[in-house]
Structure formats: structure tokens, C-alpha cells
Amino acid sequence: AEEADDAAAAAPVDRLLLVVHGIGQKLSGASIVDDAASLRALVRSAASDPEFHAMSGGSGARIELLPVQWRKGLNLGVDKLAERLMPANLEALRGIFHATAVEVLLYLTPLHCQDMLDSVVVSLNGTYAKFIARNPGFQGTISIVAHSLGSVLT
């Protein structure tokens, strides 16, 4: 398996998939980095299938998947307010509600919607810039794979 990973890493990248998360990245256990790694492993597994290889033209090039974390650095001034609004004795429910439904509600407000869109743009551009720094000769295609609110934002 390590030899296959080394061979894949040596092949030029001809497709870049930027993986954008949806709601819930503030929940413990939620990780777009882990999710992108799982998707990457699935794509590599499919790529080793001879039928997939034939369908892709057999070029030997590879698909790179990179996570885009737009929520991580986004500081919405209402985060603390939303935490205070939920009853203290429902802490687990408060955490789930805050990490999911509040993000959707904030998206529906003009002020925070724009903040969220700006964060996605900055995160996409930052991830792309890092990729190009590591792959300066990249001439391939770029796609965005997004889930939930991430698909609305992109």
C-alpha cells in the first residue's frame, strides 16, 4: 500500500478537488481534514481499478483532494450570544444547535451571509495558493466538492 501511495505521489496532479465542509464543523469529532482524507483514500482505491484507469485515459496522473476550512477562522460576533441564549442545563443540545442550526440562521442574515461567503472565498484562494506553491507547473482542472451549507456558499 505504501508503494502505491509513493507512486501516486510521484505522478503529476491533473485534477484538483477542493472539498468544502457544510454545517457542524464546530462539533467535536467533525473534521473536514479527516473527511477529505477518507474521500482521497476512496478515490485512490477507485483509481487503482483497471476499469477506472481505462475510463480516465490511463494517463497515470492523479487527483488531489484538499480540505477547505471556511468556518475555522470565521469569527461571527454572535457566537457568544448564541451560546448564552440556550439554557445552561441543556449543554449538549446547545452545542449541537449552535454548531448546526445557528450557522444556517446566520447565513440567512445579510451581514453574516456576506461574512460567510467572504470566508469561503478566502479559504478557497488560500488552499489553492498553497497547492500552486507546491505544484507550480499545474495545468489541470479544478473542481469544488461541497456538502450542505458549503454547497450553498460555493
Disulfide bonds with the S-S distance in Angstrom:
none
